[in-house]
Amino acid sequence: MDKTRLAGKNVLITGGAQGMGAAIGEYYAAQGAKVCLGDVNLVGCEEVVARIKAAGGEAIAVSLDVTKRDEMAAAVKATVDAFGSINVMLNNAGINKPLMFLDVTEENFRKIMDVNALGVLIGMQEAAKQMIEQGKENGPYKIINVGSILSRQAFDDVVPYACSKHAVLAMINGGAKALVDHNITVNGYGPGVVRTELWEQLDKDLVAIGKFEKEGESMDQLAEDMILMKRYSYPEDVVGSAAFLASAESDYMTGQLFMIDGGMIMQ
């Protein structure tokens, strides 16, 4: 591993307490980045920070509800106060609660859209304001949004989630156009079936609504029926691509969302 690949990069990661956010935080730090991890689960973030520091990296933790602008602004400020600037914003926080299409409620729809779409918008805006203040000559700066295979399609049991991830793609495209003159790129990646705490709960929810018969079946069946590589993924399958987007290697790239899904979506 190149321990200097992300040297000089000061990063804010939302949803950093577990799953992909935690794995990427540790991977970024191992490659030389200084990382601020934000999540409603502050204890989880602090545990990740402890692991990063034990490995010789630099990191801080902040309490962050991505739907609250004042907390997002405070997280950006904490990153700058700790490390001197912010170079990379990774909008990773997300939730899901599957329901069959006719059972979707206003509450279900709004909650998912608030975290997965509005939270990304707020994160992009607050990070971009700080990046613009720092000056384009100190860039390039990078905003990275986590999309999904459901940024490209939808299934009948996760329509609100698909709506939120289609919105993430729209913000990647629109944000790239809005921020290019400030030396800010906007890109993203779309995971498929990733074995994290989020999917463990999703698996239980899919059984509860009758989509699958027993727990543990969903990932195996999706891998067999829909994933070209015939296996689901782990956070370790995603971290390398996330590091590419944070690194100088992706400087001539903006407005793009690429899939990390084992061949579920061909584009």
Sine and cosine of phi, psi and omega as CSV:
sin_phi,cos_phi,sin_psi,cos_psi,sin_omega,cos_omega
0.00,0.00,0.70,-0.71,0.05,-1.00
-0.98,0.17,0.95,-0.31,-0.07,-1.00
-0.97,0.22,-0.04,1.00,0.01,-1.00
-0.90,-0.44,0.04,1.00,-0.07,-1.00
-0.82,0.57,-0.62,0.78,-0.03,-1.00
-0.93,-0.38,0.35,0.94,0.05,-1.00
-0.86,0.50,0.69,-0.72,-0.02,-1.00
1.00,0.04,-0.06,1.00,0.02,-1.00
-1.00,-0.09,0.85,-0.53,0.07,-1.00
-0.96,-0.30,0.86,-0.51,-0.28,-0.96
-0.83,-0.56,0.66,-0.75,0.19,-0.98
-0.94,-0.35,0.81,-0.58,0.01,-1.00
-0.88,-0.48,0.85,-0.53,0.08,-1.00
-1.00,0.04,0.44,-0.90,-0.06,-1.00
0.90,0.44,0.66,0.75,-0.14,-0.99
-1.00,-0.03,0.12,0.99,-0.10,-0.99
-0.99,0.16,-0.37,0.93,-0.08,-1.00
-0.33,-0.94,0.00,-1.00,0.11,-0.99
0.85,0.53,-0.62,-0.78,-0.05,-1.00
-0.90,0.44,-0.61,0.79,0.00,-1.00
-0.87,0.49,-0.70,0.71,0.02,-1.00
-0.91,0.41,-0.71,0.71,-0.02,-1.00
-0.89,0.46,-0.66,0.75,0.00,-1.00
-0.93,0.36,-0.63,0.78,0.06,-1.00
-0.84,0.54,-0.72,0.70,0.02,-1.00
-0.92,0.39,-0.62,0.78,-0.01,-1.00
-0.93,0.38,-0.70,0.71,0.05,-1.00
-0.85,0.53,-0.74,0.67,-0.04,-1.00
-0.88,0.47,-0.62,0.79,0.01,-1.00
-0.91,0.41,-0.36,0.93,0.01,-1.00
-0.98,-0.19,0.23,0.97,0.16,-0.99
0.97,-0.25,-0.05,1.00,0.02,-1.00
-0.98,0.22,0.41,-0.91,0.19,-0.98
-0.98,-0.22,0.76,-0.65,-0.26,-0.96
-0.82,-0.57,0.74,-0.67,0.20,-0.98
-0.95,-0.30,0.85,-0.53,0.00,-1.00
-0.97,-0.24,0.83,-0.55,0.00,-1.00
-0.87,-0.49,0.63,-0.78,-0.02,-1.00
-0.19,-0.98,0.39,-0.92,0.15,-0.99
-0.91,0.41,-0.41,0.91,0.06,-1.00
-1.00,-0.04,0.99,0.12,-0.06,-1.00
-0.91,0.42,-0.61,0.79,0.00,-1.00
-0.87,0.50,-0.68,0.74,0.03,-1.00
-0.87,0.49,-0.67,0.74,0.04,-1.00
-0.88,0.47,-0.66,0.75,-0.01,-1.00
-0.90,0.44,-0.56,0.83,0.05,-1.00
-0.92,0.39,-0.64,0.77,0.05,-1.00
-0.92,0.40,-0.68,0.73,0.04,-1.00
-0.85,0.52,-0.67,0.75,0.01,-1.00
-0.87,0.49,-0.64,0.77,0.02,-1.00
-0.92,0.38,-0.64,0.77,0.02,-1.00
-0.89,0.45,-0.71,0.70,-0.02,-1.00
-0.92,0.40,-0.62,0.78,0.02,-1.00
-0.89,0.46,-0.46,0.89,0.02,-1.00
-1.00,0.01,0.06,1.00,0.05,-1.00
1.00,-0.09,0.14,0.99,-0.01,-1.00
-1.00,-0.08,0.05,-1.00,0.02,-1.00
-0.89,-0.45,0.76,-0.66,-0.02,-1.00
-0.31,-0.95,0.42,-0.91,0.13,-0.99
-0.71,-0.70,0.28,-0.96,0.02,-1.00
-0.84,-0.54,0.60,-0.80,0.07,-1.00
-0.69,-0.72,0.52,-0.85,0.13,-0.99
-0.98,0.20,0.78,-0.63,-0.11,-0.99
-0.51,-0.86,0.88,-0.47,0.23,-0.97
-0.98,-0.18,0.93,-0.36,-0.15,-0.99
-0.92,0.38,-0.25,0.97,0.01,-1.00
-0.99,0.11,-0.09,1.00,-0.03,-1.00
-0.94,-0.35,0.92,-0.40,-0.10,-1.00
-0.87,0.48,-0.61,0.79,-0.03,-1.00
-0.90,0.43,-0.58,0.81,0.02,-1.00
-0.95,0.31,-0.58,0.81,0.05,-1.00
-0.92,0.40,-0.69,0.72,0.03,-1.00
-0.88,0.48,-0.62,0.78,0.02,-1.00
-0.92,0.39,-0.59,0.81,0.02,-1.00
-0.93,0.38,-0.65,0.76,0.08,-1.00
-0.88,0.47,-0.71,0.71,0.00,-1.00
-0.89,0.46,-0.65,0.76,0.01,-1.00
-0.89,0.46,-0.62,0.78,0.04,-1.00
-0.89,0.46,-0.73,0.69,-0.02,-1.00
-0.92,0.39,-0.68,0.73,0.01,-1.00
-0.88,0.48,-0.61,0.79,-0.06,-1.00
-0.98,0.20,-0.62,0.78,-0.19,-0.98
-0.88,-0.48,-0.14,0.99,0.06,-1.00
0.98,-0.17,-0.35,0.94,0.00,-1.00
-0.17,-0.99,0.07,-1.00,0.17,-0.99
-0.79,-0.61,0.79,-0.62,-0.02,-1.00
-0.94,-0.35,-0.49,0.87,-0.10,-1.00
-0.71,-0.71,0.73,-0.68,0.09,-1.00
-0.87,-0.49,0.86,-0.51,0.03,-1.00
-0.93,-0.36,0.96,-0.27,0.03,-1.00
-1.00,0.06,1.00,-0.01,-0.12,-0.99
-0.96,-0.28,-0.40,0.91,-0.10,-0.99
-0.85,0.53,0.69,-0.72,0.03,-1.00
-0.27,-0.96,0.41,-0.91,0.04,-1.00
-0.70,-0.71,0.27,-0.96,0.11,-0.99
-0.48,-0.88,0.53,-0.85,0.10,-1.00
-0.53,-0.85,1.00,-0.06,-0.11,-0.99
-0.92,0.40,0.63,-0.77,0.15,-0.99
-0.56,-0.83,0.57,-0.82,0.09,-1.00
-0.89,0.45,0.48,-0.88,-0.20,-0.98
-0.77,0.64,-0.74,0.68,-0.05,-1.00
-0.96,0.28,-0.18,0.98,0.01,-1.00
-0.99,-0.15,-0.09,1.00,-0.02,-1.00
-0.90,0.44,0.76,-0.65,0.01,-1.00
-0.97,-0.26,0.27,-0.96,0.07,-1.00
-0.87,0.50,-0.64,0.77,0.00,-1.00
-0.89,0.45,-0.71,0.70,0.02,-1.00
-0.87,0.49,-0.73,0.68,-0.04,-1.00
-0.89,0.46,-0.75,0.66,-0.07,-1.00
-0.91,0.40,-0.64,0.77,-0.04,-1.00
-0.90,0.44,-0.71,0.70,0.01,-1.00
-0.91,0.42,-0.69,0.72,0.00,-1.00
-0.92,0.40,-0.60,0.80,0.00,-1.00
-0.87,0.49,-0.74,0.67,-0.04,-1.00
-0.97,0.26,-0.78,0.63,-0.19,-0.98
-0.98,0.17,-0.45,0.89,-0.03,-1.00
-0.93,-0.36,-0.85,0.53,0.01,-1.00
-0.87,0.49,-0.65,0.76,0.01,-1.00
-0.87,0.50,-0.60,0.80,0.05,-1.00
-0.93,0.36,-0.69,0.73,0.03,-1.00
-0.84,0.53,-0.75,0.66,-0.01,-1.00
-0.88,0.47,-0.69,0.73,0.02,-1.00
-0.88,0.48,-0.70,0.72,0.04,-1.00
-0.87,0.49,-0.72,0.69,-0.06,-1.00
-0.90,0.43,-0.75,0.67,-0.07,-1.00
-0.93,0.37,-0.62,0.79,0.06,-1.00
-0.92,0.39,-0.69,0.73,-0.02,-1.00
-0.89,0.46,-0.64,0.77,0.03,-1.00
-0.85,0.53,-0.70,0.72,0.00,-1.00
-0.93,0.37,-0.66,0.75,0.01,-1.00
-0.88,0.47,-0.67,0.74,0.02,-1.00
-0.89,0.45,-0.66,0.75,0.04,-1.00
-0.89,0.46,-0.56,0.83,-0.01,-1.00
-0.95,0.32,-0.36,0.93,0.06,-1.00
0.98,-0.18,0.72,-0.69,-0.05,-1.00
-0.89,0.46,-0.45,0.89,-0.01,-1.00
-0.92,0.39,-0.30,0.95,0.01,-1.00
-1.00,-0.08,0.07,1.00,0.05,-1.00
-1.00,0.09,-0.26,-0.96,0.12,0.99
-0.97,0.25,0.53,-0.85,0.07,-1.00
-0.97,-0.22,0.39,-0.92,-0.08,-1.00
-0.73,-0.68,0.79,-0.62,0.18,-0.98
-0.93,-0.36,0.81,-0.58,-0.05,-1.00
-0.86,-0.51,0.83,-0.55,0.01,-1.00
-0.93,-0.37,0.68,-0.74,0.03,-1.00
-1.00,0.02,0.92,-0.39,0.08,-1.00
-1.00,-0.08,-0.65,-0.76,-0.07,-1.00
-0.15,-0.99,0.25,-0.97,0.24,-0.97
-0.84,0.55,-0.44,0.90,-0.01,-1.00
-0.99,0.12,0.14,0.99,0.27,-0.96
-0.98,0.19,-0.24,0.97,-0.07,-1.00
-0.91,-0.41,-0.28,0.96,0.01,-1.00
-0.44,-0.90,-0.13,-0.99,0.03,-1.00
-0.51,-0.86,0.46,-0.89,0.11,-0.99
-0.88,-0.47,0.32,-0.95,-0.15,-0.99
-0.95,0.30,-0.22,0.98,-0.05,-1.00
-0.97,-0.26,0.00,1.00,-0.04,-1.00
-0.63,-0.78,0.66,0.75,-0.07,-1.00
-0.89,0.46,-0.72,0.70,0.04,-1.00
-0.87,0.50,-0.63,0.77,0.03,-1.00
-0.89,0.45,-0.69,0.72,0.04,-1.00
-0.88,0.47,-0.65,0.76,0.07,-1.00
-0.86,0.52,-0.69,0.73,-0.02,-1.00
-0.91,0.40,-0.60,0.80,-0.03,-1.00
-0.99,0.17,-0.45,0.89,0.21,-0.98
-0.90,0.44,-0.61,0.79,0.04,-1.00
-0.90,0.44,-0.61,0.79,0.04,-1.00
-0.87,0.49,-0.67,0.74,0.05,-1.00
-0.88,0.47,-0.66,0.75,0.03,-1.00
-0.88,0.48,-0.62,0.79,0.00,-1.00
-0.96,0.29,-0.49,0.87,0.12,-0.99
-0.90,0.43,-0.75,0.66,-0.02,-1.00
-0.91,0.42,-0.77,0.64,-0.03,-1.00
-0.94,0.35,-0.62,0.78,0.01,-1.00
-0.91,0.42,-0.61,0.79,0.03,-1.00
-0.86,0.50,-0.68,0.73,0.01,-1.00
-0.93,0.36,-0.61,0.79,-0.06,-1.00
-0.96,0.29,-0.49,0.87,-0.20,-0.98
-0.93,-0.36,-0.06,1.00,-0.08,-1.00
-0.86,0.51,-0.59,0.81,-0.02,-1.00
-0.94,0.35,-0.22,0.97,0.04,-1.00
-0.99,-0.15,0.19,0.98,-0.01,-1.00
0.90,0.44,0.61,0.80,0.06,-1.00
-0.89,-0.46,0.82,-0.57,0.11,-0.99
-0.99,-0.15,0.47,-0.88,0.03,-1.00
-0.76,-0.65,0.88,-0.48,0.02,-1.00
-0.64,-0.77,0.02,-1.00,0.04,-1.00
-0.28,-0.96,0.15,-0.99,0.07,-1.00
-0.72,-0.69,0.46,-0.89,-0.05,-1.00
-0.86,-0.51,0.98,-0.19,0.08,-1.00
-0.93,0.37,0.30,-0.95,0.10,-0.99
-0.97,-0.24,-0.91,-0.41,0.03,-1.00
-1.00,-0.08,0.96,-0.28,-0.06,-1.00
-0.90,-0.43,0.80,-0.60,-0.02,-1.00
-0.98,0.21,0.99,-0.11,0.06,-1.00
-0.72,-0.69,0.00,-1.00,0.06,-1.00
-0.87,0.49,-0.58,0.81,0.03,-1.00
-0.88,0.47,-0.68,0.73,-0.02,-1.00
-0.96,0.29,-0.54,0.84,0.05,-1.00
-0.85,0.52,-0.67,0.74,0.05,-1.00
-0.95,0.32,-0.63,0.77,0.03,-1.00
-0.86,0.51,-0.64,0.77,0.03,-1.00
-0.86,0.52,-0.69,0.73,0.03,-1.00
-0.90,0.43,-0.66,0.75,-0.01,-1.00
-0.91,0.42,-0.60,0.80,0.00,-1.00
-0.92,0.39,-0.56,0.83,0.10,-1.00
-0.92,0.38,-0.66,0.75,-0.04,-1.00
-0.88,0.47,-0.55,0.84,-0.01,-1.00
-1.00,-0.07,0.09,1.00,0.10,-1.00
1.00,0.09,0.22,0.98,-0.01,-1.00
-0.96,0.26,-0.56,0.83,0.07,-1.00
-0.75,-0.67,0.37,-0.93,-0.12,-0.99
-0.99,0.12,-0.56,0.83,-0.05,-1.00
-0.57,-0.82,0.40,-0.92,-0.01,-1.00
-0.90,0.43,0.59,-0.81,-0.02,-1.00
1.00,0.01,-0.15,0.99,-0.06,-1.00
-0.99,0.15,-0.52,0.85,-0.17,-0.99
-0.88,0.47,-0.75,0.66,-0.06,-1.00
-0.91,0.41,-0.67,0.74,0.00,-1.00
-0.91,0.42,-0.67,0.75,-0.05,-1.00
-0.94,0.34,-0.66,0.75,0.04,-1.00
-0.89,0.45,-0.63,0.77,0.03,-1.00
-0.87,0.49,-0.69,0.73,-0.04,-1.00
-0.94,0.34,-0.65,0.76,-0.14,-0.99
-1.00,0.01,-0.47,0.88,-0.21,-0.98
-0.79,-0.61,-0.31,0.95,-0.08,-1.00
-0.99,-0.17,0.85,-0.52,-0.07,-1.00
-0.85,0.53,-0.61,0.79,-0.01,-1.00
-0.99,0.17,-0.07,1.00,0.11,-0.99
0.90,0.43,0.47,0.88,0.12,-0.99
-0.48,-0.88,0.51,-0.86,0.15,-0.99
-0.98,0.18,0.10,-0.99,-0.10,-1.00
-0.93,-0.38,0.13,-0.99,0.09,-1.00
-0.82,-0.57,0.27,-0.96,0.03,-1.00
-0.79,0.61,-0.53,0.85,-0.01,-1.00
-0.89,0.45,-0.36,0.93,0.05,-1.00
-0.98,0.21,-0.23,0.97,-0.10,-0.99
-0.97,-0.25,-0.48,0.87,-0.20,-0.98
-0.88,0.48,-0.58,0.81,-0.03,-1.00
-0.90,0.44,-0.69,0.73,0.03,-1.00
-0.92,0.39,-0.60,0.80,0.05,-1.00
-0.90,0.43,-0.60,0.80,0.05,-1.00
-0.93,0.37,-0.62,0.78,0.07,-1.00
-0.84,0.55,-0.70,0.72,-0.03,-1.00
-0.93,0.37,-0.43,0.90,0.03,-1.00
-1.00,0.07,-0.24,0.97,-0.14,-0.99
-1.00,-0.07,0.14,-0.99,0.06,-1.00
-0.91,0.41,-0.29,0.96,-0.02,-1.00
-0.90,0.44,-0.37,0.93,-0.03,-1.00
-0.95,-0.30,0.34,0.94,-0.08,-1.00
-0.88,0.48,-0.56,0.83,-0.01,-1.00
-0.99,-0.14,0.82,0.57,-0.06,-1.00
-0.43,-0.90,0.81,-0.58,0.08,-1.00
-0.41,-0.91,0.46,-0.89,0.01,-1.00
0.98,0.22,0.31,0.95,-0.13,-0.99
-0.92,-0.39,0.58,-0.81,0.15,-0.99
-0.80,-0.60,0.89,-0.45,0.03,-1.00
-0.91,-0.41,0.47,-0.88,-0.09,-1.00
-1.00,0.01,0.65,-0.76,0.17,-0.99
-0.85,-0.53,0.98,0.19,-0.26,-0.96
-0.68,-0.74,0.18,0.98,0.01,-1.00
0.94,0.35,0.25,0.97,0.04,-1.00
0.99,-0.11,0.46,0.89,0.05,-1.00
-0.97,0.25,-0.64,0.77,-0.06,-1.00
-0.89,-0.46,0.84,-0.55,0.08,-1.00
-0.98,-0.19,0.82,-0.58,-0.07,-1.00
-0.69,-0.73,0.00,0.00,0.00,0.00
